[in-house]
Amino acid sequence: MDIKNNITNFSKELSKSDCKLVAVSKTKPIILLKEAYDAGQRIFGENKVQEMTEKHSELPDDVLWHMIGHLQRNKVKYIAPFVNLIHSVDSKRLLEEINKQAFKNDRIINVLLQMHIAEEETKFGLDKAELLELLYDIDLPEMKNIKIVGLMGMATFTDDQDQIRNEFRNLKIIFDEVANEDTPENVEMIELSMGMSGDYQIAIEEGSTLIRVGSAIFGSRN
Ligand SMILES: *Cc1c(COP(=O)(O)O)cnc(C)c1O
């Protein structure tokens, strides 16, 4: 893979839109992240706490680290000092833990709520009713050290482009709806994280502001 060339091409492609690139570097060695960094990439996405913590210590401080994978509550403390955005929050208990650890670090941590939009069964992600329940939870306004800045979703793993488009479109509709709701001060719906290597073009057309791209930049993973 020509990482530098890939990053350059994505920057060109995205310069016409409001969408930013999260370079998903999970399982890839630090030398490849440095190549991407040298080509100008600053947002990196990882899905494991330990891997992200190690890589954080080896790259410059201006890298923005995004946690995109399922996050266990007992591991929040390891990334709380530096994480820039957590894409994968889908419970009140996890929100509370992030708030607690952010407070300890004297920070406000930005998070996205992960929505379940695919037809595949998974235990991760909220449906619309659960999203509204969280946004109107009586305890949310008191969580001063978190900020909910948007939603994240993953489309079904399928070749059916219409289905993928419909899933992204439905997520965007929910996003627009809650963006217009009267939510607490620590909720500001501005980011919509959707689209990966196989479907990012559709995601951009459907209103994504953050695409999470791994293999199209770094090559396939084992
Ligand atoms: C791995 C991963 C990606 C990137 O997948 P690619 O198909 O390699 O682009 C995006 N989002 C999440 C949540 C991931 O776990």
The ligand as an SDF file (V2000), in Angstrom:
LIG
                    3D

 15 15  0  0  0  0  0  0  0  0999 V2000
  -12.1950   -1.7430   11.7030 C   0  0  0  0  0  0  0  0  0  0  0  0
  -13.2430   -0.7100   11.7730 C   0  0  0  0  0  0  0  0  0  0  0  0
  -13.3940    0.2390   10.7330 C   0  0  0  0  0  0  0  0  0  0  0  0
  -12.5470    0.2640    9.4840 C   0  0  0  0  0  0  0  0  0  0  0  0
  -12.8320   -0.8200    8.6650 O   0  0  0  0  0  0  0  0  0  0  0  0
  -12.2560   -0.9080    7.1590 P   0  0  0  0  0  0  0  0  0  0  0  0
  -13.2220   -1.7640    6.4520 O   0  0  0  0  0  0  0  0  0  0  0  0
  -10.8870   -1.4970    7.2530 O   0  0  0  0  0  0  0  0  0  0  0  0
  -12.2210    0.4810    6.6220 O   0  0  0  0  0  0  0  0  0  0  0  0
  -14.3750    1.2080   10.9010 C   0  0  0  0  0  0  0  0  0  0  0  0
  -15.1780    1.2430   11.9860 N   0  0  0  0  0  0  0  0  0  0  0  0
  -15.0590    0.3480   12.9800 C   0  0  0  0  0  0  0  0  0  0  0  0
  -15.9710    0.4540   14.1560 C   0  0  0  0  0  0  0  0  0  0  0  0
  -14.0980   -0.6560   12.9070 C   0  0  0  0  0  0  0  0  0  0  0  0
  -14.0050   -1.5450   13.9030 O   0  0  0  0  0  0  0  0  0  0  0  0
  1  2  1  0
  2  3  1  0
  2 14  2  0
  3  4  1  0
  3 10  2  0
  4  5  1  0
  5  6  1  0
  6  7  2  0
  6  8  1  0
  6  9  1  0
 10 11  1  0
 11 12  2  0
 12 13  1  0
 12 14  1  0
 14 15  1  0
M  END
$$$$
